Amino acid sequence: MKFNEKLKLMREKNGYTIKQLAKAARVRAKTMEKYELGIEIPKLKTIIKIAEFYGFSTAELFQAAMAEVNEITEAMKKGSDAE
């Protein structure tokens, strides 16, 4: 599961709005929407705040975010190899 999917699923499962999660993570609601849509990946400090909000270790969220960063990096490498 991609980071953005996991983020949205956790929020919905726990009954929070984007605004509530954004406030806890100290980012704008629009920024949180971008995280959930997969347009942006949050900084580590934001991932930590989100994990603290839900009361669990950052490892689970961080692993999902890093997997996505690795996917993007690989896609970029493949794109530049095609040129």
PDB file of N, CA, C and O in Angstrom:
ATOM      1  N   MET A   1       0.853  -1.180   0.000  1.00  0.00           N
ATOM      2  CA  MET A   1       0.000   0.000   0.000  1.00  0.00           C
ATOM      3  C   MET A   1       0.892   1.233   0.000  1.00  0.00           C
ATOM      4  O   MET A   1       1.844   1.326   0.774  1.00  0.00           O
ATOM      5  N   LYS A   2       0.574   2.170  -0.870  1.00  0.00           N
ATOM      6  CA  LYS A   2       1.350   3.398  -0.956  1.00  0.00           C
ATOM      7  C   LYS A   2       1.094   4.283   0.259  1.00  0.00           C
ATOM      8  O   LYS A   2       0.074   4.173   0.938  1.00  0.00           O
ATOM      9  N   PHE A   3       2.060   5.162   0.504  1.00  0.00           N
ATOM     10  CA  PHE A   3       1.973   6.049   1.659  1.00  0.00           C
ATOM     11  C   PHE A   3       0.679   6.849   1.661  1.00  0.00           C
ATOM     12  O   PHE A   3      -0.007   6.914   2.681  1.00  0.00           O
ATOM     13  N   ASN A   4       0.343   7.456   0.537  1.00  0.00           N
ATOM     14  CA  ASN A   4      -0.850   8.300   0.495  1.00  0.00           C
ATOM     15  C   ASN A   4      -2.117   7.496   0.774  1.00  0.00           C
ATOM     16  O   ASN A   4      -3.034   7.989   1.431  1.00  0.00           O
ATOM     17  N   GLU A   5      -2.172   6.272   0.282  1.00  0.00           N
ATOM     18  CA  GLU A   5      -3.330   5.418   0.534  1.00  0.00           C
ATOM     19  C   GLU A   5      -3.430   5.058   2.010  1.00  0.00           C
ATOM     20  O   GLU A   5      -4.515   5.068   2.591  1.00  0.00           O
ATOM     21  N   LYS A   6      -2.295   4.743   2.604  1.00  0.00           N
ATOM     22  CA  LYS A   6      -2.248   4.396   4.022  1.00  0.00           C
ATOM     23  C   LYS A   6      -2.665   5.595   4.877  1.00  0.00           C
ATOM     24  O   LYS A   6      -3.404   5.446   5.850  1.00  0.00           O
ATOM     25  N   LEU A   7      -2.194   6.758   4.512  1.00  0.00           N
ATOM     26  CA  LEU A   7      -2.515   7.973   5.253  1.00  0.00           C
ATOM     27  C   LEU A   7      -4.021   8.241   5.242  1.00  0.00           C
ATOM     28  O   LEU A   7      -4.616   8.530   6.280  1.00  0.00           O
ATOM     29  N   LYS A   8      -4.624   8.142   4.069  1.00  0.00           N
ATOM     30  CA  LYS A   8      -6.060   8.382   3.945  1.00  0.00           C
ATOM     31  C   LYS A   8      -6.862   7.302   4.673  1.00  0.00           C
ATOM     32  O   LYS A   8      -7.837   7.604   5.362  1.00  0.00           O
ATOM     33  N   LEU A   9      -6.453   6.060   4.520  1.00  0.00           N
ATOM     34  CA  LEU A   9      -7.151   4.961   5.177  1.00  0.00           C
ATOM     35  C   LEU A   9      -7.137   5.120   6.694  1.00  0.00           C
ATOM     36  O   LEU A   9      -8.163   4.931   7.348  1.00  0.00           O
ATOM     37  N   MET A  10      -5.987   5.463   7.251  1.00  0.00           N
ATOM     38  CA  MET A  10      -5.884   5.640   8.703  1.00  0.00           C
ATOM     39  C   MET A  10      -6.765   6.786   9.170  1.00  0.00           C
ATOM     40  O   MET A  10      -7.430   6.685  10.201  1.00  0.00           O
ATOM     41  N   ARG A  11      -6.771   7.878   8.412  1.00  0.00           N
ATOM     42  CA  ARG A  11      -7.589   9.021   8.801  1.00  0.00           C
ATOM     43  C   ARG A  11      -9.066   8.662   8.788  1.00  0.00           C
ATOM     44  O   ARG A  11      -9.791   8.943   9.742  1.00  0.00           O
ATOM     45  N   GLU A  12      -9.505   8.041   7.704  1.00  0.00           N
ATOM     46  CA  GLU A  12     -10.916   7.685   7.585  1.00  0.00           C
ATOM     47  C   GLU A  12     -11.315   6.625   8.605  1.00  0.00           C
ATOM     48  O   GLU A  12     -12.395   6.695   9.191  1.00  0.00           O
ATOM     49  N   LYS A  13     -10.453   5.659   8.813  1.00  0.00           N
ATOM     50  CA  LYS A  13     -10.722   4.573   9.771  1.00  0.00           C
ATOM     51  C   LYS A  13     -10.906   5.121  11.190  1.00  0.00           C
ATOM     52  O   LYS A  13     -11.700   4.600  11.974  1.00  0.00           O
ATOM     53  N   ASN A  14     -10.161   6.172  11.498  1.00  0.00           N
ATOM     54  CA  ASN A  14     -10.231   6.757  12.838  1.00  0.00           C
ATOM     55  C   ASN A  14     -11.240   7.904  12.932  1.00  0.00           C
ATOM     56  O   ASN A  14     -11.408   8.501  13.995  1.00  0.00           O
ATOM     57  N   GLY A  15     -11.903   8.206  11.826  1.00  0.00           N
ATOM     58  CA  GLY A  15     -12.966   9.203  11.827  1.00  0.00           C
ATOM     59  C   GLY A  15     -12.522  10.652  11.923  1.00  0.00           C
ATOM     60  O   GLY A  15     -13.252  11.492  12.449  1.00  0.00           O
ATOM     61  N   TYR A  16     -11.327  10.951  11.417  1.00  0.00           N
ATOM     62  CA  TYR A  16     -10.822  12.318  11.443  1.00  0.00           C
ATOM     63  C   TYR A  16     -11.031  12.990  10.096  1.00  0.00           C
ATOM     64  O   TYR A  16     -11.109  12.332   9.059  1.00  0.00           O
ATOM     65  N   THR A  17     -11.119  14.299  10.133  1.00  0.00           N
ATOM     66  CA  THR A  17     -11.184  15.077   8.898  1.00  0.00           C
ATOM     67  C   THR A  17      -9.761  15.440   8.486  1.00  0.00           C
ATOM     68  O   THR A  17      -8.817  15.320   9.267  1.00  0.00           O
ATOM     69  N   ILE A  18      -9.635  15.881   7.250  1.00  0.00           N
ATOM     70  CA  ILE A  18      -8.325  16.341   6.769  1.00  0.00           C
ATOM     71  C   ILE A  18      -7.860  17.521   7.625  1.00  0.00           C
ATOM     72  O   ILE A  18      -6.681  17.624   7.965  1.00  0.00           O
ATOM     73  N   LYS A  19      -8.795  18.406   7.968  1.00  0.00           N
ATOM     74  CA  LYS A  19      -8.438  19.573   8.771  1.00  0.00           C
ATOM     75  C   LYS A  19      -7.896  19.170  10.141  1.00  0.00           C
ATOM     76  O   LYS A  19      -6.935  19.768  10.625  1.00  0.00           O
ATOM     77  N   GLN A  20      -8.498  18.169  10.764  1.00  0.00           N
ATOM     78  CA  GLN A  20      -8.029  17.726  12.080  1.00  0.00           C
ATOM     79  C   GLN A  20      -6.623  17.144  11.996  1.00  0.00           C
ATOM     80  O   GLN A  20      -5.763  17.454  12.820  1.00  0.00           O
ATOM     81  N   LEU A  21      -6.401  16.307  11.006  1.00  0.00           N
ATOM     82  CA  LEU A  21      -5.081  15.703  10.851  1.00  0.00           C
ATOM     83  C   LEU A  21      -4.043  16.754  10.474  1.00  0.00           C
ATOM     84  O   LEU A  21      -2.916  16.727  10.968  1.00  0.00           O
ATOM     85  N   ALA A  22      -4.423  17.673   9.603  1.00  0.00           N
ATOM     86  CA  ALA A  22      -3.501  18.739   9.201  1.00  0.00           C
ATOM     87  C   ALA A  22      -3.102  19.593  10.406  1.00  0.00           C
ATOM     88  O   ALA A  22      -1.936  19.956  10.561  1.00  0.00           O
ATOM     89  N   LYS A  23      -4.073  19.905  11.247  1.00  0.00           N
ATOM     90  CA  LYS A  23      -3.780  20.714  12.435  1.00  0.00           C
ATOM     91  C   LYS A  23      -2.801  19.978  13.355  1.00  0.00           C
ATOM     92  O   LYS A  23      -1.862  20.581  13.876  1.00  0.00           O
ATOM     93  N   ALA A  24      -3.021  18.689  13.550  1.00  0.00           N
ATOM     94  CA  ALA A  24      -2.134  17.894  14.408  1.00  0.00           C
ATOM     95  C   ALA A  24      -0.722  17.806  13.829  1.00  0.00           C
ATOM     96  O   ALA A  24       0.260  17.785  14.570  1.00  0.00           O
ATOM     97  N   ALA A  25      -0.630  17.756  12.498  1.00  0.00           N
ATOM     98  CA  ALA A  25       0.668  17.646  11.831  1.00  0.00           C
ATOM     99  C   ALA A  25       1.307  19.010  11.584  1.00  0.00           C
ATOM    100  O   ALA A  25       2.439  19.104  11.110  1.00  0.00           O
ATOM    101  N   ARG A  26       0.558  20.072  11.914  1.00  0.00           N
ATOM    102  CA  ARG A  26       1.014  21.449  11.734  1.00  0.00           C
ATOM    103  C   ARG A  26       1.320  21.783  10.281  1.00  0.00           C
ATOM    104  O   ARG A  26       2.334  22.401   9.957  1.00  0.00           O
ATOM    105  N   VAL A  27       0.396  21.349   9.412  1.00  0.00           N
ATOM    106  CA  VAL A  27       0.465  21.720   8.004  1.00  0.00           C
ATOM    107  C   VAL A  27      -0.917  22.222   7.590  1.00  0.00           C
ATOM    108  O   VAL A  27      -1.888  22.052   8.328  1.00  0.00           O
ATOM    109  N   ARG A  28      -1.004  22.821   6.449  1.00  0.00           N
ATOM    110  CA  ARG A  28      -2.289  23.304   5.945  1.00  0.00           C
ATOM    111  C   ARG A  28      -3.123  22.122   5.455  1.00  0.00           C
ATOM    112  O   ARG A  28      -2.581  21.096   5.044  1.00  0.00           O
ATOM    113  N   ALA A  29      -4.437  22.278   5.505  1.00  0.00           N
ATOM    114  CA  ALA A  29      -5.338  21.221   5.031  1.00  0.00           C
ATOM    115  C   ALA A  29      -5.062  20.911   3.556  1.00  0.00           C
ATOM    116  O   ALA A  29      -5.107  19.749   3.151  1.00  0.00           O
ATOM    117  N   LYS A  30      -4.783  21.925   2.766  1.00  0.00           N
ATOM    118  CA  LYS A  30      -4.485  21.734   1.343  1.00  0.00           C
ATOM    119  C   LYS A  30      -3.234  20.874   1.159  1.00  0.00           C
ATOM    120  O   LYS A  30      -3.161  20.055   0.242  1.00  0.00           O
ATOM    121  N   THR A  31      -2.257  21.071   2.037  1.00  0.00           N
ATOM    122  CA  THR A  31      -1.031  20.267   1.981  1.00  0.00           C
ATOM    123  C   THR A  31      -1.347  18.816   2.332  1.00  0.00           C
ATOM    124  O   THR A  31      -0.851  17.894   1.684  1.00  0.00           O
ATOM    125  N   MET A  32      -2.171  18.616   3.355  1.00  0.00           N
ATOM    126  CA  MET A  32      -2.555  17.258   3.744  1.00  0.00           C
ATOM    127  C   MET A  32      -3.314  16.579   2.605  1.00  0.00           C
ATOM    128  O   MET A  32      -3.139  15.384   2.370  1.00  0.00           O
ATOM    129  N   GLU A  33      -4.144  17.325   1.907  1.00  0.00           N
ATOM    130  CA  GLU A  33      -4.851  16.770   0.745  1.00  0.00           C
ATOM    131  C   GLU A  33      -3.858  16.291  -0.301  1.00  0.00           C
ATOM    132  O   GLU A  33      -4.049  15.234  -0.902  1.00  0.00           O
ATOM    133  N   LYS A  34      -2.796  17.063  -0.524  1.00  0.00           N
ATOM    134  CA  LYS A  34      -1.772  16.677  -1.493  1.00  0.00           C
ATOM    135  C   LYS A  34      -1.075  15.393  -1.060  1.00  0.00           C
ATOM    136  O   LYS A  34      -0.751  14.546  -1.893  1.00  0.00           O
ATOM    137  N   TYR A  35      -0.842  15.247   0.255  1.00  0.00           N
ATOM    138  CA  TYR A  35      -0.242  14.007   0.755  1.00  0.00           C
ATOM    139  C   TYR A  35      -1.154  12.826   0.454  1.00  0.00           C
ATOM    140  O   TYR A  35      -0.696  11.783  -0.011  1.00  0.00           O
ATOM    141  N   GLU A  36      -2.452  12.995   0.721  1.00  0.00           N
ATOM    142  CA  GLU A  36      -3.401  11.906   0.510  1.00  0.00           C
ATOM    143  C   GLU A  36      -3.605  11.574  -0.962  1.00  0.00           C
ATOM    144  O   GLU A  36      -3.905  10.431  -1.306  1.00  0.00           O
ATOM    145  N   LEU A  37      -3.445  12.552  -1.819  1.00  0.00           N
ATOM    146  CA  LEU A  37      -3.588  12.320  -3.260  1.00  0.00           C
ATOM    147  C   LEU A  37      -2.303  11.783  -3.887  1.00  0.00           C
ATOM    148  O   LEU A  37      -2.296  11.363  -5.044  1.00  0.00           O
ATOM    149  N   GLY A  38      -1.222  11.801  -3.117  1.00  0.00           N
ATOM    150  CA  GLY A  38       0.054  11.312  -3.627  1.00  0.00           C
ATOM    151  C   GLY A  38       0.793  12.332  -4.471  1.00  0.00           C
ATOM    152  O   GLY A  38       1.726  11.984  -5.194  1.00  0.00           O
ATOM    153  N   ILE A  39       0.382  13.590  -4.382  1.00  0.00           N
ATOM    154  CA  ILE A  39       1.033  14.658  -5.138  1.00  0.00           C
ATOM    155  C   ILE A  39       2.341  15.068  -4.468  1.00  0.00           C
ATOM    156  O   ILE A  39       3.316  15.415  -5.136  1.00  0.00           O
ATOM    157  N   GLU A  40       2.345  15.021  -3.141  1.00  0.00           N
ATOM    158  CA  GLU A  40       3.536  15.351  -2.350  1.00  0.00           C
ATOM    159  C   GLU A  40       3.750  14.291  -1.287  1.00  0.00           C
ATOM    160  O   GLU A  40       2.818  13.593  -0.887  1.00  0.00           O
ATOM    161  N   ILE A  41       4.988  14.182  -0.838  1.00  0.00           N
ATOM    162  CA  ILE A  41       5.331  13.297   0.276  1.00  0.00           C
ATOM    163  C   ILE A  41       5.796  14.192   1.415  1.00  0.00           C
ATOM    164  O   ILE A  41       6.639  15.066   1.213  1.00  0.00           O
ATOM    165  N   PRO A  42       5.249  13.980   2.621  1.00  0.00           N
ATOM    166  CA  PRO A  42       5.613  14.858   3.731  1.00  0.00           C
ATOM    167  C   PRO A  42       7.062  14.697   4.171  1.00  0.00           C
ATOM    168  O   PRO A  42       7.698  13.665   3.957  1.00  0.00           O
ATOM    169  N   LYS A  43       7.552  15.758   4.793  1.00  0.00           N
ATOM    170  CA  LYS A  43       8.884  15.723   5.386  1.00  0.00           C
ATOM    171  C   LYS A  43       8.862  14.789   6.596  1.00  0.00           C
ATOM    172  O   LYS A  43       7.801  14.475   7.136  1.00  0.00           O
ATOM    173  N   LEU A  44      10.042  14.357   7.007  1.00  0.00           N
ATOM    174  CA  LEU A  44      10.154  13.437   8.131  1.00  0.00           C
ATOM    175  C   LEU A  44       9.494  13.992   9.387  1.00  0.00           C
ATOM    176  O   LEU A  44       8.818  13.253  10.104  1.00  0.00           O
ATOM    177  N   LYS A  45       9.680  15.281   9.666  1.00  0.00           N
ATOM    178  CA  LYS A  45       9.101  15.848  10.879  1.00  0.00           C
ATOM    179  C   LYS A  45       7.570  15.780  10.844  1.00  0.00           C
ATOM    180  O   LYS A  45       6.930  15.635  11.885  1.00  0.00           O
ATOM    181  N   THR A  46       6.992  15.883   9.655  1.00  0.00           N
ATOM    182  CA  THR A  46       5.542  15.785   9.518  1.00  0.00           C
ATOM    183  C   THR A  46       5.092  14.336   9.721  1.00  0.00           C
ATOM    184  O   THR A  46       4.064  14.088  10.351  1.00  0.00           O
ATOM    185  N   ILE A  47       5.849  13.396   9.195  1.00  0.00           N
ATOM    186  CA  ILE A  47       5.540  11.976   9.394  1.00  0.00           C
ATOM    187  C   ILE A  47       5.559  11.650  10.885  1.00  0.00           C
ATOM    188  O   ILE A  47       4.701  10.914  11.374  1.00  0.00           O
ATOM    189  N   ILE A  48       6.531  12.194  11.601  1.00  0.00           N
ATOM    190  CA  ILE A  48       6.622  11.960  13.045  1.00  0.00           C
ATOM    191  C   ILE A  48       5.396  12.524  13.754  1.00  0.00           C
ATOM    192  O   ILE A  48       4.841  11.870  14.637  1.00  0.00           O
ATOM    193  N   LYS A  49       4.968  13.722  13.382  1.00  0.00           N
ATOM    194  CA  LYS A  49       3.788  14.329  14.006  1.00  0.00           C
ATOM    195  C   LYS A  49       2.528  13.510  13.724  1.00  0.00           C
ATOM    196  O   LYS A  49       1.680  13.353  14.603  1.00  0.00           O
ATOM    197  N   ILE A  50       2.407  12.995  12.519  1.00  0.00           N
ATOM    198  CA  ILE A  50       1.246  12.172  12.167  1.00  0.00           C
ATOM    199  C   ILE A  50       1.248  10.888  12.996  1.00  0.00           C
ATOM    200  O   ILE A  50       0.217  10.485  13.533  1.00  0.00           O
ATOM    201  N   ALA A  51       2.405  10.257  13.093  1.00  0.00           N
ATOM    202  CA  ALA A  51       2.513   9.029  13.887  1.00  0.00           C
ATOM    203  C   ALA A  51       2.162   9.289  15.351  1.00  0.00           C
ATOM    204  O   ALA A  51       1.451   8.501  15.973  1.00  0.00           O
ATOM    205  N   GLU A  52       2.657  10.385  15.891  1.00  0.00           N
ATOM    206  CA  GLU A  52       2.347  10.739  17.281  1.00  0.00           C
ATOM    207  C   GLU A  52       0.849  10.988  17.455  1.00  0.00           C
ATOM    208  O   GLU A  52       0.269  10.625  18.478  1.00  0.00           O
ATOM    209  N   PHE A  53       0.230  11.606  16.458  1.00  0.00           N
ATOM    210  CA  PHE A  53      -1.209  11.881  16.507  1.00  0.00           C
ATOM    211  C   PHE A  53      -1.994  10.576  16.644  1.00  0.00           C
ATOM    212  O   PHE A  53      -2.956  10.496  17.408  1.00  0.00           O
ATOM    213  N   TYR A  54      -1.572   9.559  15.897  1.00  0.00           N
ATOM    214  CA  TYR A  54      -2.251   8.267  15.961  1.00  0.00           C
ATOM    215  C   TYR A  54      -1.761   7.388  17.108  1.00  0.00           C
ATOM    216  O   TYR A  54      -2.384   6.375  17.426  1.00  0.00           O
ATOM    217  N   GLY A  55      -0.659   7.768  17.721  1.00  0.00           N
ATOM    218  CA  GLY A  55      -0.144   7.032  18.873  1.00  0.00           C
ATOM    219  C   GLY A  55       0.608   5.762  18.530  1.00  0.00           C
ATOM    220  O   GLY A  55       0.533   4.783  19.272  1.00  0.00           O
ATOM    221  N   PHE A  56       1.325   5.759  17.428  1.00  0.00           N
ATOM    222  CA  PHE A  56       2.156   4.606  17.120  1.00  0.00           C
ATOM    223  C   PHE A  56       3.523   5.031  16.615  1.00  0.00           C
ATOM    224  O   PHE A  56       3.784   6.216  16.411  1.00  0.00           O
ATOM    225  N   SER A  57       4.372   4.070  16.422  1.00  0.00           N
ATOM    226  CA  SER A  57       5.743   4.314  15.999  1.00  0.00           C
ATOM    227  C   SER A  57       5.784   4.923  14.602  1.00  0.00           C
ATOM    228  O   SER A  57       4.906   4.684  13.772  1.00  0.00           O
ATOM    229  N   THR A  58       6.802   5.696  14.372  1.00  0.00           N
ATOM    230  CA  THR A  58       6.976   6.315  13.053  1.00  0.00           C
ATOM    231  C   THR A  58       7.420   5.296  12.014  1.00  0.00           C
ATOM    232  O   THR A  58       7.331   5.558  10.814  1.00  0.00           O
ATOM    233  N   ALA A  59       7.895   4.144  12.455  1.00  0.00           N
ATOM    234  CA  ALA A  59       8.447   3.151  11.531  1.00  0.00           C
ATOM    235  C   ALA A  59       7.454   2.768  10.438  1.00  0.00           C
ATOM    236  O   ALA A  59       7.820   2.707   9.264  1.00  0.00           O
ATOM    237  N   GLU A  60       6.220   2.512  10.808  1.00  0.00           N
ATOM    238  CA  GLU A  60       5.228   2.074   9.826  1.00  0.00           C
ATOM    239  C   GLU A  60       4.990   3.136   8.754  1.00  0.00           C
ATOM    240  O   GLU A  60       4.999   2.828   7.562  1.00  0.00           O
ATOM    241  N   LEU A  61       4.780   4.376   9.169  1.00  0.00           N
ATOM    242  CA  LEU A  61       4.569   5.456   8.207  1.00  0.00           C
ATOM    243  C   LEU A  61       5.830   5.745   7.414  1.00  0.00           C
ATOM    244  O   LEU A  61       5.772   5.953   6.202  1.00  0.00           O
ATOM    245  N   PHE A  62       6.964   5.757   8.090  1.00  0.00           N
ATOM    246  CA  PHE A  62       8.224   6.078   7.428  1.00  0.00           C
ATOM    247  C   PHE A  62       8.563   5.037   6.371  1.00  0.00           C
ATOM    248  O   PHE A  62       9.033   5.385   5.288  1.00  0.00           O
ATOM    249  N   GLN A  63       8.329   3.762   6.675  1.00  0.00           N
ATOM    250  CA  GLN A  63       8.607   2.705   5.704  1.00  0.00           C
ATOM    251  C   GLN A  63       7.756   2.876   4.455  1.00  0.00           C
ATOM    252  O   GLN A  63       8.237   2.687   3.338  1.00  0.00           O
ATOM    253  N   ALA A  64       6.486   3.234   4.647  1.00  0.00           N
ATOM    254  CA  ALA A  64       5.604   3.446   3.499  1.00  0.00           C
ATOM    255  C   ALA A  64       6.079   4.636   2.670  1.00  0.00           C
ATOM    256  O   ALA A  64       6.086   4.583   1.441  1.00  0.00           O
ATOM    257  N   ALA A  65       6.474   5.706   3.351  1.00  0.00           N
ATOM    258  CA  ALA A  65       6.951   6.899   2.640  1.00  0.00           C
ATOM    259  C   ALA A  65       8.251   6.595   1.896  1.00  0.00           C
ATOM    260  O   ALA A  65       8.413   7.011   0.749  1.00  0.00           O
ATOM    261  N   MET A  66       9.165   5.886   2.522  1.00  0.00           N
ATOM    262  CA  MET A  66      10.442   5.580   1.878  1.00  0.00           C
ATOM    263  C   MET A  66      10.254   4.651   0.684  1.00  0.00           C
ATOM    264  O   MET A  66      10.951   4.788  -0.321  1.00  0.00           O
ATOM    265  N   ALA A  67       9.328   3.718   0.784  1.00  0.00           N
ATOM    266  CA  ALA A  67       9.055   2.834  -0.348  1.00  0.00           C
ATOM    267  C   ALA A  67       8.580   3.653  -1.540  1.00  0.00           C
ATOM    268  O   ALA A  67       8.952   3.383  -2.682  1.00  0.00           O
ATOM    269  N   GLU A  68       7.762   4.646  -1.265  1.00  0.00           N
ATOM    270  CA  GLU A  68       7.267   5.494  -2.344  1.00  0.00           C
ATOM    271  C   GLU A  68       8.385   6.357  -2.930  1.00  0.00           C
ATOM    272  O   GLU A  68       8.455   6.535  -4.146  1.00  0.00           O
ATOM    273  N   VAL A  69       9.246   6.888  -2.087  1.00  0.00           N
ATOM    274  CA  VAL A  69      10.389   7.669  -2.574  1.00  0.00           C
ATOM    275  C   VAL A  69      11.266   6.795  -3.467  1.00  0.00           C
ATOM    276  O   VAL A  69      11.731   7.238  -4.517  1.00  0.00           O
ATOM    277  N   ASN A  70      11.486   5.565  -3.047  1.00  0.00           N
ATOM    278  CA  ASN A  70      12.301   4.646  -3.854  1.00  0.00           C
ATOM    279  C   ASN A  70      11.649   4.366  -5.206  1.00  0.00           C
ATOM    280  O   ASN A  70      12.337   4.303  -6.225  1.00  0.00           O
ATOM    281  N   GLU A  71      10.317   4.197  -5.221  1.00  0.00           N
ATOM    282  CA  GLU A  71       9.605   3.979  -6.481  1.00  0.00           C
ATOM    283  C   GLU A  71       9.788   5.175  -7.420  1.00  0.00           C
ATOM    284  O   GLU A  71      10.046   5.004  -8.611  1.00  0.00           O
ATOM    285  N   ILE A  72       9.656   6.358  -6.884  1.00  0.00           N
ATOM    286  CA  ILE A  72       9.795   7.578  -7.679  1.00  0.00           C
ATOM    287  C   ILE A  72      11.216   7.693  -8.221  1.00  0.00           C
ATOM    288  O   ILE A  72      11.423   8.030  -9.387  1.00  0.00           O
ATOM    289  N   THR A  73      12.182   7.410  -7.366  1.00  0.00           N
ATOM    290  CA  THR A  73      13.590   7.471  -7.770  1.00  0.00           C
ATOM    291  C   THR A  73      13.869   6.485  -8.900  1.00  0.00           C
ATOM    292  O   THR A  73      14.539   6.822  -9.876  1.00  0.00           O
ATOM    293  N   GLU A  74      13.352   5.267  -8.762  1.00  0.00           N
ATOM    294  CA  GLU A  74      13.553   4.259  -9.806  1.00  0.00           C
ATOM    295  C   GLU A  74      12.899   4.676 -11.119  1.00  0.00           C
ATOM    296  O   GLU A  74      13.477   4.493 -12.191  1.00  0.00           O
ATOM    297  N   ALA A  75      11.695   5.236 -11.035  1.00  0.00           N
ATOM    298  CA  ALA A  75      10.994   5.683 -12.233  1.00  0.00           C
ATOM    299  C   ALA A  75      11.767   6.804 -12.922  1.00  0.00           C
ATOM    300  O   ALA A  75      11.842   6.862 -14.149  1.00  0.00           O
ATOM    301  N   MET A  76      12.339   7.689 -12.113  1.00  0.00           N
ATOM    302  CA  MET A  76      13.130   8.788 -12.680  1.00  0.00           C
ATOM    303  C   MET A  76      14.378   8.244 -13.369  1.00  0.00           C
ATOM    304  O   MET A  76      14.761   8.723 -14.437  1.00  0.00           O
ATOM    305  N   LYS A  77      15.006   7.253 -12.762  1.00  0.00           N
ATOM    306  CA  LYS A  77      16.201   6.647 -13.365  1.00  0.00           C
ATOM    307  C   LYS A  77      15.857   5.988 -14.705  1.00  0.00           C
ATOM    308  O   LYS A  77      16.586   6.130 -15.686  1.00  0.00           O
ATOM    309  N   LYS A  78      14.744   5.273 -14.724  1.00  0.00           N
ATOM    310  CA  LYS A  78      14.331   4.605 -15.955  1.00  0.00           C
ATOM    311  C   LYS A  78      14.016   5.622 -17.036  1.00  0.00           C
ATOM    312  O   LYS A  78      14.323   5.409 -18.209  1.00  0.00           O
ATOM    313  N   GLY A  79      13.397   6.735 -16.637  1.00  0.00           N
ATOM    314  CA  GLY A  79      13.085   7.792 -17.590  1.00  0.00           C
ATOM    315  C   GLY A  79      14.315   8.420 -18.188  1.00  0.00           C
ATOM    316  O   GLY A  79      14.340   8.739 -19.376  1.00  0.00           O
ATOM    317  N   SER A  80      15.346   8.604 -17.369  1.00  0.00           N
ATOM    318  CA  SER A  80      16.572   9.229 -17.874  1.00  0.00           C
ATOM    319  C   SER A  80      17.391   8.228 -18.701  1.00  0.00           C
ATOM    320  O   SER A  80      18.156   8.629 -19.578  1.00  0.00           O
ATOM    321  N   ASP A  81      17.231   6.933 -18.425  1.00  0.00           N
ATOM    322  CA  ASP A  81      17.926   5.905 -19.222  1.00  0.00           C
ATOM    323  C   ASP A  81      17.347   5.810 -20.622  1.00  0.00           C
ATOM    324  O   ASP A  81      18.045   5.427 -21.561  1.00  0.00           O
ATOM    325  N   ALA A  82      16.067   6.158 -20.766  1.00  0.00           N
ATOM    326  CA  ALA A  82      15.395   6.070 -22.050  1.00  0.00           C
ATOM    327  C   ALA A  82      15.829   7.183 -23.010  1.00  0.00           C
ATOM    328  O   ALA A  82      15.642   7.080 -24.222  1.00  0.00           O
ATOM    329  N   GLU A  83      16.406   8.237 -22.452  1.00  0.00           N
ATOM    330  CA  GLU A  83      16.797   9.376 -23.290  1.00  0.00           C
ATOM    331  C   GLU A  83      18.073   9.139 -24.040  1.00  0.00           C
ATOM    332  O   GLU A  83      18.523  10.010 -24.785  1.00  0.00           O
TER     333      GLU A  83
END
